[in-house]
């Protein structure tokens, strides 16, 4: 479980392709805080630590993960948003994030506005119900507030601190980001869909 509060930006050192999987070796200055089988969010994707080196560690993304996330586009030298798993007993900032990315969405417009940045993304009409104005959404592992949502698009506003301390500063129009919709919204939508289906069969 994560909060969507990015605490580090680490660089991909190398990528090893093994069948349909990709193994990422990630530079890390905090290897003394890591352990085998640990869950770490990479651009919002929960991956398991399989090996720890002196100043790097290894995680593997399987085909299903690569198909649904922007990790499939990553290259050595790319910068990842990193979050270690949440701990019990501390304040919970952001919102509840599982690290289970739903899909990618494309950024089609970026505007700077008086010290903040407005990012606009395309969505499928079927995903519209999973987003609400002032609700939470996780993009590349970052807990953000939905500024506005339309039938096929939504917008988030980025404060300077988030811009400077995440890889959103490198995002360009046409790039894809990982999106994890709010888990509460997903459960409610599924419940209503099943309720509607049950009603039709009665």
Buried (B, 14 or more C-beta within 10 A) or exposed (E): BBBBBBEBBBEBBBBEEEEEBBBBBBBBEEBEEBEEEBBBBBBBBBBEBEEBEEEBBBBBBEEEBBEBBBBBEBEEEBBBBBBBEBEEEEEEEBBBBBBBBBBBBEBEEBEEEEEBBBBBBBBEEEBBBBBBEEBBBBBBBBBBEBBBBEEEBBBBBBEEEBBEBBBBEEBEEEBBBBBBBBBEBBEEBEEEEEEEEEEEEE
